[in-house]
Amino acid sequence: MDGAHGRIVITLEAYRRAHNISKNKIVQGANVQRTQLQNYCNNKVARVDLDVLARICNFLDCELSDIMRYEKD
């Protein structure tokens, strides 16, 4: 296969801005490292950590689909 299977896009930054939530609040509330959060916000995560995503969703009181989406090629 040539890799034409689509991709996962992390939309956490857009969600954060739309809901006016600071990165510092997420870092503290979800107990994640700032660098880690920055990578998620910039969609620069090669391997997602499901525990981190669960903590972020729990803190934001959102669904996973609110901060990630699948895009077909």
PyMOL Python script that loads the backbone (N, CA, C, O; Angstrom):
from pymol import cmd

cmd.read_pdbstr("""\
ATOM      1  N   MET A   1       0.837  -1.180   0.000  1.00  0.00           N
ATOM      2  CA  MET A   1       0.000   0.000   0.000  1.00  0.00           C
ATOM      3  C   MET A   1       0.882   1.243   0.000  1.00  0.00           C
ATOM      4  O   MET A   1       1.968   1.221   0.579  1.00  0.00           O
ATOM      5  N   ASP A   2       0.447   2.307  -0.624  1.00  0.00           N
ATOM      6  CA  ASP A   2       1.272   3.501  -0.766  1.00  0.00           C
ATOM      7  C   ASP A   2       1.042   4.545   0.319  1.00  0.00           C
ATOM      8  O   ASP A   2       1.544   5.662   0.205  1.00  0.00           O
ATOM      9  N   GLY A   3       0.303   4.213   1.360  1.00  0.00           N
ATOM     10  CA  GLY A   3       0.077   5.167   2.443  1.00  0.00           C
ATOM     11  C   GLY A   3      -1.099   6.093   2.209  1.00  0.00           C
ATOM     12  O   GLY A   3      -1.318   7.016   2.993  1.00  0.00           O
ATOM     13  N   ALA A   4      -1.853   5.872   1.161  1.00  0.00           N
ATOM     14  CA  ALA A   4      -3.002   6.725   0.852  1.00  0.00           C
ATOM     15  C   ALA A   4      -4.220   6.257   1.645  1.00  0.00           C
ATOM     16  O   ALA A   4      -5.237   5.857   1.079  1.00  0.00           O
ATOM     17  N   HIS A   5      -4.091   6.318   2.946  1.00  0.00           N
ATOM     18  CA  HIS A   5      -5.158   5.835   3.816  1.00  0.00           C
ATOM     19  C   HIS A   5      -5.748   6.941   4.671  1.00  0.00           C
ATOM     20  O   HIS A   5      -6.544   6.670   5.570  1.00  0.00           O
ATOM     21  N   GLY A   6      -5.373   8.174   4.406  1.00  0.00           N
ATOM     22  CA  GLY A   6      -5.873   9.299   5.186  1.00  0.00           C
ATOM     23  C   GLY A   6      -4.972   9.585   6.367  1.00  0.00           C
ATOM     24  O   GLY A   6      -3.884   9.022   6.496  1.00  0.00           O
ATOM     25  N   ARG A   7      -5.446  10.470   7.227  1.00  0.00           N
ATOM     26  CA  ARG A   7      -4.640  10.838   8.385  1.00  0.00           C
ATOM     27  C   ARG A   7      -5.522  11.332   9.515  1.00  0.00           C
ATOM     28  O   ARG A   7      -6.659  11.755   9.301  1.00  0.00           O
ATOM     29  N   ILE A   8      -4.989  11.272  10.699  1.00  0.00           N
ATOM     30  CA  ILE A   8      -5.652  11.798  11.882  1.00  0.00           C
ATOM     31  C   ILE A   8      -5.131  13.214  12.108  1.00  0.00           C
ATOM     32  O   ILE A   8      -3.922  13.446  12.099  1.00  0.00           O
ATOM     33  N   VAL A   9      -6.037  14.147  12.308  1.00  0.00           N
ATOM     34  CA  VAL A   9      -5.671  15.537  12.562  1.00  0.00           C
ATOM     35  C   VAL A   9      -6.119  15.891  13.977  1.00  0.00           C
ATOM     36  O   VAL A   9      -7.281  15.702  14.336  1.00  0.00           O
ATOM     37  N   ILE A  10      -5.196  16.399  14.764  1.00  0.00           N
ATOM     38  CA  ILE A  10      -5.530  16.826  16.127  1.00  0.00           C
ATOM     39  C   ILE A  10      -5.979  18.282  16.057  1.00  0.00           C
ATOM     40  O   ILE A  10      -5.239  19.154  15.601  1.00  0.00           O
ATOM     41  N   THR A  11      -7.187  18.524  16.510  1.00  0.00           N
ATOM     42  CA  THR A  11      -7.790  19.857  16.432  1.00  0.00           C
ATOM     43  C   THR A  11      -7.905  20.501  17.813  1.00  0.00           C
ATOM     44  O   THR A  11      -8.743  21.375  18.030  1.00  0.00           O
ATOM     45  N   LEU A  12      -7.073  20.071  18.725  1.00  0.00           N
ATOM     46  CA  LEU A  12      -7.120  20.573  20.091  1.00  0.00           C
ATOM     47  C   LEU A  12      -6.917  22.084  20.155  1.00  0.00           C
ATOM     48  O   LEU A  12      -7.595  22.761  20.928  1.00  0.00           O
ATOM     49  N   GLU A  13      -6.010  22.615  19.369  1.00  0.00           N
ATOM     50  CA  GLU A  13      -5.742  24.064  19.396  1.00  0.00           C
ATOM     51  C   GLU A  13      -6.986  24.862  18.999  1.00  0.00           C
ATOM     52  O   GLU A  13      -7.311  25.863  19.639  1.00  0.00           O
ATOM     53  N   ALA A  14      -7.669  24.431  17.968  1.00  0.00           N
ATOM     54  CA  ALA A  14      -8.892  25.128  17.545  1.00  0.00           C
ATOM     55  C   ALA A  14      -9.969  25.038  18.628  1.00  0.00           C
ATOM     56  O   ALA A  14     -10.668  26.015  18.898  1.00  0.00           O
ATOM     57  N   TYR A  15     -10.096  23.871  19.241  1.00  0.00           N
ATOM     58  CA  TYR A  15     -11.073  23.690  20.322  1.00  0.00           C
ATOM     59  C   TYR A  15     -10.723  24.590  21.501  1.00  0.00           C
ATOM     60  O   TYR A  15     -11.593  25.248  22.072  1.00  0.00           O
ATOM     61  N   ARG A  16      -9.457  24.613  21.854  1.00  0.00           N
ATOM     62  CA  ARG A  16      -8.993  25.425  22.977  1.00  0.00           C
ATOM     63  C   ARG A  16      -9.289  26.904  22.751  1.00  0.00           C
ATOM     64  O   ARG A  16      -9.777  27.595  23.646  1.00  0.00           O
ATOM     65  N   ARG A  17      -8.992  27.374  21.562  1.00  0.00           N
ATOM     66  CA  ARG A  17      -9.245  28.786  21.235  1.00  0.00           C
ATOM     67  C   ARG A  17     -10.734  29.097  21.185  1.00  0.00           C
ATOM     68  O   ARG A  17     -11.167  30.137  21.680  1.00  0.00           O
ATOM     69  N   ALA A  18     -11.516  28.208  20.593  1.00  0.00           N
ATOM     70  CA  ALA A  18     -12.968  28.426  20.484  1.00  0.00           C
ATOM     71  C   ALA A  18     -13.630  28.502  21.859  1.00  0.00           C
ATOM     72  O   ALA A  18     -14.639  29.185  22.033  1.00  0.00           O
ATOM     73  N   HIS A  19     -13.055  27.797  22.828  1.00  0.00           N
ATOM     74  CA  HIS A  19     -13.629  27.781  24.178  1.00  0.00           C
ATOM     75  C   HIS A  19     -12.840  28.663  25.157  1.00  0.00           C
ATOM     76  O   HIS A  19     -13.095  28.657  26.361  1.00  0.00           O
ATOM     77  N   ASN A  20     -11.888  29.410  24.617  1.00  0.00           N
ATOM     78  CA  ASN A  20     -11.114  30.377  25.398  1.00  0.00           C
ATOM     79  C   ASN A  20     -10.491  29.742  26.651  1.00  0.00           C
ATOM     80  O   ASN A  20     -10.648  30.239  27.766  1.00  0.00           O
ATOM     81  N   ILE A  21      -9.786  28.640  26.432  1.00  0.00           N
ATOM     82  CA  ILE A  21      -9.138  27.915  27.522  1.00  0.00           C
ATOM     83  C   ILE A  21      -7.630  28.043  27.346  1.00  0.00           C
ATOM     84  O   ILE A  21      -7.093  27.722  26.286  1.00  0.00           O
ATOM     85  N   SER A  22      -6.964  28.504  28.369  1.00  0.00           N
ATOM     86  CA  SER A  22      -5.513  28.683  28.265  1.00  0.00           C
ATOM     87  C   SER A  22      -4.790  27.339  28.315  1.00  0.00           C
ATOM     88  O   SER A  22      -5.281  26.358  28.874  1.00  0.00           O
ATOM     89  N   LYS A  23      -3.630  27.336  27.721  1.00  0.00           N
ATOM     90  CA  LYS A  23      -2.801  26.134  27.768  1.00  0.00           C
ATOM     91  C   LYS A  23      -2.402  25.822  29.203  1.00  0.00           C
ATOM     92  O   LYS A  23      -2.324  24.657  29.593  1.00  0.00           O
ATOM     93  N   ASN A  24      -2.151  26.857  29.982  1.00  0.00           N
ATOM     94  CA  ASN A  24      -1.765  26.637  31.377  1.00  0.00           C
ATOM     95  C   ASN A  24      -2.865  25.902  32.147  1.00  0.00           C
ATOM     96  O   ASN A  24      -2.572  25.025  32.959  1.00  0.00           O
ATOM     97  N   LYS A  25      -4.116  26.251  31.898  1.00  0.00           N
ATOM     98  CA  LYS A  25      -5.224  25.569  32.573  1.00  0.00           C
ATOM     99  C   LYS A  25      -5.279  24.099  32.181  1.00  0.00           C
ATOM    100  O   LYS A  25      -5.530  23.235  33.021  1.00  0.00           O
ATOM    101  N   ILE A  26      -5.047  23.821  30.918  1.00  0.00           N
ATOM    102  CA  ILE A  26      -5.066  22.424  30.462  1.00  0.00           C
ATOM    103  C   ILE A  26      -3.887  21.664  31.074  1.00  0.00           C
ATOM    104  O   ILE A  26      -4.053  20.534  31.534  1.00  0.00           O
ATOM    105  N   VAL A  27      -2.711  22.269  31.083  1.00  0.00           N
ATOM    106  CA  VAL A  27      -1.533  21.632  31.667  1.00  0.00           C
ATOM    107  C   VAL A  27      -1.809  21.244  33.117  1.00  0.00           C
ATOM    108  O   VAL A  27      -1.535  20.118  33.532  1.00  0.00           O
ATOM    109  N   GLN A  28      -2.344  22.173  33.868  1.00  0.00           N
ATOM    110  CA  GLN A  28      -2.612  21.919  35.281  1.00  0.00           C
ATOM    111  C   GLN A  28      -3.797  20.975  35.480  1.00  0.00           C
ATOM    112  O   GLN A  28      -3.716  20.027  36.261  1.00  0.00           O
ATOM    113  N   GLY A  29      -4.888  21.235  34.779  1.00  0.00           N
ATOM    114  CA  GLY A  29      -6.108  20.463  34.979  1.00  0.00           C
ATOM    115  C   GLY A  29      -6.039  19.034  34.466  1.00  0.00           C
ATOM    116  O   GLY A  29      -6.647  18.132  35.042  1.00  0.00           O
ATOM    117  N   ALA A  30      -5.299  18.830  33.383  1.00  0.00           N
ATOM    118  CA  ALA A  30      -5.198  17.493  32.790  1.00  0.00           C
ATOM    119  C   ALA A  30      -3.907  16.784  33.199  1.00  0.00           C
ATOM    120  O   ALA A  30      -3.673  15.634  32.826  1.00  0.00           O
ATOM    121  N   ASN A  31      -3.072  17.485  33.971  1.00  0.00           N
ATOM    122  CA  ASN A  31      -1.806  16.917  34.442  1.00  0.00           C
ATOM    123  C   ASN A  31      -0.952  16.392  33.282  1.00  0.00           C
ATOM    124  O   ASN A  31      -0.536  15.234  33.261  1.00  0.00           O
ATOM    125  N   VAL A  32      -0.706  17.288  32.318  1.00  0.00           N
ATOM    126  CA  VAL A  32       0.161  16.961  31.181  1.00  0.00           C
ATOM    127  C   VAL A  32       1.326  17.936  31.162  1.00  0.00           C
ATOM    128  O   VAL A  32       1.227  19.044  31.690  1.00  0.00           O
ATOM    129  N   GLN A  33       2.413  17.527  30.561  1.00  0.00           N
ATOM    130  CA  GLN A  33       3.574  18.414  30.443  1.00  0.00           C
ATOM    131  C   GLN A  33       3.292  19.467  29.387  1.00  0.00           C
ATOM    132  O   GLN A  33       2.596  19.204  28.406  1.00  0.00           O
ATOM    133  N   ARG A  34       3.829  20.649  29.589  1.00  0.00           N
ATOM    134  CA  ARG A  34       3.595  21.754  28.652  1.00  0.00           C
ATOM    135  C   ARG A  34       4.095  21.404  27.246  1.00  0.00           C
ATOM    136  O   ARG A  34       3.417  21.680  26.256  1.00  0.00           O
ATOM    137  N   THR A  35       5.268  20.803  27.165  1.00  0.00           N
ATOM    138  CA  THR A  35       5.815  20.413  25.863  1.00  0.00           C
ATOM    139  C   THR A  35       4.904  19.407  25.176  1.00  0.00           C
ATOM    140  O   THR A  35       4.673  19.480  23.969  1.00  0.00           O
ATOM    141  N   GLN A  36       4.394  18.477  25.955  1.00  0.00           N
ATOM    142  CA  GLN A  36       3.480  17.461  25.432  1.00  0.00           C
ATOM    143  C   GLN A  36       2.214  18.132  24.883  1.00  0.00           C
ATOM    144  O   GLN A  36       1.771  17.824  23.777  1.00  0.00           O
ATOM    145  N   LEU A  37       1.647  19.037  25.657  1.00  0.00           N
ATOM    146  CA  LEU A  37       0.437  19.748  25.214  1.00  0.00           C
ATOM    147  C   LEU A  37       0.736  20.565  23.956  1.00  0.00           C
ATOM    148  O   LEU A  37      -0.068  20.602  23.025  1.00  0.00           O
ATOM    149  N   GLN A  38       1.880  21.208  23.940  1.00  0.00           N
ATOM    150  CA  GLN A  38       2.269  22.014  22.778  1.00  0.00           C
ATOM    151  C   GLN A  38       2.307  21.158  21.514  1.00  0.00           C
ATOM    152  O   GLN A  38       1.858  21.593  20.454  1.00  0.00           O
ATOM    153  N   ASN A  39       2.838  19.952  21.624  1.00  0.00           N
ATOM    154  CA  ASN A  39       2.892  19.049  20.474  1.00  0.00           C
ATOM    155  C   ASN A  39       1.493  18.650  20.012  1.00  0.00           C
ATOM    156  O   ASN A  39       1.230  18.575  18.812  1.00  0.00           O
ATOM    157  N   TYR A  40       0.612  18.401  20.949  1.00  0.00           N
ATOM    158  CA  TYR A  40      -0.771  18.074  20.581  1.00  0.00           C
ATOM    159  C   TYR A  40      -1.444  19.279  19.920  1.00  0.00           C
ATOM    160  O   TYR A  40      -2.136  19.126  18.914  1.00  0.00           O
ATOM    161  N   CYS A  41      -1.246  20.457  20.472  1.00  0.00           N
ATOM    162  CA  CYS A  41      -1.858  21.664  19.906  1.00  0.00           C
ATOM    163  C   CYS A  41      -1.333  21.969  18.515  1.00  0.00           C
ATOM    164  O   CYS A  41      -2.064  22.490  17.672  1.00  0.00           O
ATOM    165  N   ASN A  42      -0.077  21.649  18.272  1.00  0.00           N
ATOM    166  CA  ASN A  42       0.534  21.910  16.960  1.00  0.00           C
ATOM    167  C   ASN A  42       0.401  20.731  16.002  1.00  0.00           C
ATOM    168  O   ASN A  42       0.965  20.750  14.908  1.00  0.00           O
ATOM    169  N   ASN A  43      -0.348  19.700  16.413  1.00  0.00           N
ATOM    170  CA  ASN A  43      -0.568  18.519  15.583  1.00  0.00           C
ATOM    171  C   ASN A  43       0.765  17.880  15.169  1.00  0.00           C
ATOM    172  O   ASN A  43       0.944  17.473  14.021  1.00  0.00           O
ATOM    173  N   LYS A  44       1.697  17.803  16.133  1.00  0.00           N
ATOM    174  CA  LYS A  44       3.023  17.247  15.863  1.00  0.00           C
ATOM    175  C   LYS A  44       3.281  16.029  16.734  1.00  0.00           C
ATOM    176  O   LYS A  44       4.357  15.882  17.313  1.00  0.00           O
ATOM    177  N   VAL A  45       2.294  15.165  16.820  1.00  0.00           N
ATOM    178  CA  VAL A  45       2.411  13.962  17.632  1.00  0.00           C
ATOM    179  C   VAL A  45       2.453  12.764  16.693  1.00  0.00           C
ATOM    180  O   VAL A  45       1.514  12.529  15.933  1.00  0.00           O
ATOM    181  N   ALA A  46       3.537  12.016  16.748  1.00  0.00           N
ATOM    182  CA  ALA A  46       3.660  10.837  15.897  1.00  0.00           C
ATOM    183  C   ALA A  46       2.921   9.651  16.505  1.00  0.00           C
ATOM    184  O   ALA A  46       2.302   8.863  15.788  1.00  0.00           O
ATOM    185  N   ARG A  47       2.989   9.527  17.819  1.00  0.00           N
ATOM    186  CA  ARG A  47       2.327   8.428  18.525  1.00  0.00           C
ATOM    187  C   ARG A  47       1.522   9.016  19.669  1.00  0.00           C
ATOM    188  O   ARG A  47       2.081   9.538  20.634  1.00  0.00           O
ATOM    189  N   VAL A  48       0.222   8.927  19.555  1.00  0.00           N
ATOM    190  CA  VAL A  48      -0.625   9.498  20.596  1.00  0.00           C
ATOM    191  C   VAL A  48      -0.603   8.628  21.846  1.00  0.00           C
ATOM    192  O   VAL A  48      -0.476   7.406  21.773  1.00  0.00           O
ATOM    193  N   ASP A  49      -0.727   9.269  22.966  1.00  0.00           N
ATOM    194  CA  ASP A  49      -0.811   8.597  24.255  1.00  0.00           C
ATOM    195  C   ASP A  49      -2.283   8.638  24.666  1.00  0.00           C
ATOM    196  O   ASP A  49      -2.819   9.707  24.958  1.00  0.00           O
ATOM    197  N   LEU A  50      -2.926   7.488  24.688  1.00  0.00           N
ATOM    198  CA  LEU A  50      -4.356   7.432  24.977  1.00  0.00           C
ATOM    199  C   LEU A  50      -4.680   7.938  26.371  1.00  0.00           C
ATOM    200  O   LEU A  50      -5.742   8.523  26.584  1.00  0.00           O
ATOM    201  N   ASP A  51      -3.786   7.723  27.321  1.00  0.00           N
ATOM    202  CA  ASP A  51      -4.010   8.232  28.667  1.00  0.00           C
ATOM    203  C   ASP A  51      -4.000   9.758  28.678  1.00  0.00           C
ATOM    204  O   ASP A  51      -4.821  10.378  29.356  1.00  0.00           O
ATOM    205  N   VAL A  52      -3.087  10.363  27.940  1.00  0.00           N
ATOM    206  CA  VAL A  52      -3.033  11.822  27.841  1.00  0.00           C
ATOM    207  C   VAL A  52      -4.321  12.344  27.207  1.00  0.00           C
ATOM    208  O   VAL A  52      -4.912  13.304  27.700  1.00  0.00           O
ATOM    209  N   LEU A  53      -4.752  11.715  26.121  1.00  0.00           N
ATOM    210  CA  LEU A  53      -5.997  12.138  25.481  1.00  0.00           C
ATOM    211  C   LEU A  53      -7.187  12.003  26.417  1.00  0.00           C
ATOM    212  O   LEU A  53      -8.066  12.865  26.433  1.00  0.00           O
ATOM    213  N   ALA A  54      -7.223  10.934  27.192  1.00  0.00           N
ATOM    214  CA  ALA A  54      -8.316  10.735  28.146  1.00  0.00           C
ATOM    215  C   ALA A  54      -8.312  11.837  29.207  1.00  0.00           C
ATOM    216  O   ALA A  54      -9.368  12.358  29.565  1.00  0.00           O
ATOM    217  N   ARG A  55      -7.138  12.188  29.705  1.00  0.00           N
ATOM    218  CA  ARG A  55      -7.049  13.249  30.715  1.00  0.00           C
ATOM    219  C   ARG A  55      -7.464  14.591  30.147  1.00  0.00           C
ATOM    220  O   ARG A  55      -8.142  15.368  30.818  1.00  0.00           O
ATOM    221  N   ILE A  56      -7.059  14.872  28.903  1.00  0.00           N
ATOM    222  CA  ILE A  56      -7.444  16.131  28.267  1.00  0.00           C
ATOM    223  C   ILE A  56      -8.952  16.174  28.060  1.00  0.00           C
ATOM    224  O   ILE A  56      -9.592  17.177  28.376  1.00  0.00           O
ATOM    225  N   CYS A  57      -9.521  15.104  27.536  1.00  0.00           N
ATOM    226  CA  CYS A  57     -10.971  15.058  27.323  1.00  0.00           C
ATOM    227  C   CYS A  57     -11.729  15.178  28.642  1.00  0.00           C
ATOM    228  O   CYS A  57     -12.747  15.867  28.715  1.00  0.00           O
ATOM    229  N   ASN A  58     -11.242  14.516  29.672  1.00  0.00           N
ATOM    230  CA  ASN A  58     -11.885  14.593  30.980  1.00  0.00           C
ATOM    231  C   ASN A  58     -11.869  16.026  31.492  1.00  0.00           C
ATOM    232  O   ASN A  58     -12.889  16.535  31.957  1.00  0.00           O
ATOM    233  N   PHE A  59     -10.709  16.680  31.407  1.00  0.00           N
ATOM    234  CA  PHE A  59     -10.607  18.060  31.881  1.00  0.00           C
ATOM    235  C   PHE A  59     -11.495  19.002  31.079  1.00  0.00           C
ATOM    236  O   PHE A  59     -12.180  19.851  31.650  1.00  0.00           O
ATOM    237  N   LEU A  60     -11.483  18.853  29.751  1.00  0.00           N
ATOM    238  CA  LEU A  60     -12.276  19.735  28.887  1.00  0.00           C
ATOM    239  C   LEU A  60     -13.750  19.352  28.847  1.00  0.00           C
ATOM    240  O   LEU A  60     -14.578  20.096  28.321  1.00  0.00           O
ATOM    241  N   ASP A  61     -14.075  18.187  29.407  1.00  0.00           N
ATOM    242  CA  ASP A  61     -15.436  17.663  29.369  1.00  0.00           C
ATOM    243  C   ASP A  61     -15.930  17.601  27.922  1.00  0.00           C
ATOM    244  O   ASP A  61     -17.000  18.108  27.583  1.00  0.00           O
ATOM    245  N   CYS A  62     -15.107  16.961  27.081  1.00  0.00           N
ATOM    246  CA  CYS A  62     -15.426  16.865  25.658  1.00  0.00           C
ATOM    247  C   CYS A  62     -15.261  15.426  25.180  1.00  0.00           C
ATOM    248  O   CYS A  62     -14.761  14.568  25.907  1.00  0.00           O
ATOM    249  N   GLU A  63     -15.681  15.185  23.972  1.00  0.00           N
ATOM    250  CA  GLU A  63     -15.504  13.886  23.320  1.00  0.00           C
ATOM    251  C   GLU A  63     -14.187  13.910  22.537  1.00  0.00           C
ATOM    252  O   GLU A  63     -13.694  14.974  22.162  1.00  0.00           O
ATOM    253  N   LEU A  64     -13.642  12.746  22.304  1.00  0.00           N
ATOM    254  CA  LEU A  64     -12.418  12.647  21.517  1.00  0.00           C
ATOM    255  C   LEU A  64     -12.611  13.283  20.139  1.00  0.00           C
ATOM    256  O   LEU A  64     -11.700  13.919  19.611  1.00  0.00           O
ATOM    257  N   SER A  65     -13.785  13.110  19.570  1.00  0.00           N
ATOM    258  CA  SER A  65     -14.073  13.681  18.249  1.00  0.00           C
ATOM    259  C   SER A  65     -14.103  15.214  18.266  1.00  0.00           C
ATOM    260  O   SER A  65     -14.088  15.840  17.206  1.00  0.00           O
ATOM    261  N   ASP A  66     -14.144  15.818  19.445  1.00  0.00           N
ATOM    262  CA  ASP A  66     -14.094  17.274  19.542  1.00  0.00           C
ATOM    263  C   ASP A  66     -12.675  17.804  19.354  1.00  0.00           C
ATOM    264  O   ASP A  66     -12.488  18.969  19.004  1.00  0.00           O
ATOM    265  N   ILE A  67     -11.669  16.949  19.586  1.00  0.00           N
ATOM    266  CA  ILE A  67     -10.286  17.413  19.505  1.00  0.00           C
ATOM    267  C   ILE A  67      -9.446  16.639  18.483  1.00  0.00           C
ATOM    268  O   ILE A  67      -8.244  16.875  18.360  1.00  0.00           O
ATOM    269  N   MET A  68     -10.084  15.712  17.749  1.00  0.00           N
ATOM    270  CA  MET A  68      -9.401  14.948  16.698  1.00  0.00           C
ATOM    271  C   MET A  68     -10.396  14.651  15.580  1.00  0.00           C
ATOM    272  O   MET A  68     -11.606  14.591  15.797  1.00  0.00           O
ATOM    273  N   ARG A  69      -9.850  14.466  14.375  1.00  0.00           N
ATOM    274  CA  ARG A  69     -10.718  14.030  13.277  1.00  0.00           C
ATOM    275  C   ARG A  69      -9.895  13.236  12.278  1.00  0.00           C
ATOM    276  O   ARG A  69      -8.670  13.339  12.224  1.00  0.00           O
ATOM    277  N   TYR A  70     -10.604  12.442  11.494  1.00  0.00           N
ATOM    278  CA  TYR A  70      -9.981  11.652  10.441  1.00  0.00           C
ATOM    279  C   TYR A  70     -10.234  12.345   9.116  1.00  0.00           C
ATOM    280  O   TYR A  70     -11.364  12.740   8.828  1.00  0.00           O
ATOM    281  N   GLU A  71      -9.190  12.499   8.302  1.00  0.00           N
ATOM    282  CA  GLU A  71      -9.313  13.077   6.964  1.00  0.00           C
ATOM    283  C   GLU A  71      -8.895  12.050   5.942  1.00  0.00           C
ATOM    284  O   GLU A  71      -7.800  11.493   6.017  1.00  0.00           O
ATOM    285  N   LYS A  72      -9.771  11.801   4.984  1.00  0.00           N
ATOM    286  CA  LYS A  72      -9.446  10.889   3.891  1.00  0.00           C
ATOM    287  C   LYS A  72      -8.540  11.625   2.911  1.00  0.00           C
ATOM    288  O   LYS A  72      -8.577  12.852   2.810  1.00  0.00           O
ATOM    289  N   ASP A  73      -7.723  10.854   2.188  1.00  0.00           N
ATOM    290  CA  ASP A  73      -6.884  11.455   1.144  1.00  0.00           C
ATOM    291  C   ASP A  73      -7.717  11.828  -0.046  1.00  0.00           C
ATOM    292  O   ASP A  73      -7.190  12.349  -1.029  1.00  0.00           O
TER     293      ASP A  73
END
""", "prot")
cmd.dss("prot")
cmd.show_as("cartoon", "prot")
cmd.util.cbc("prot")
cmd.orient("prot")
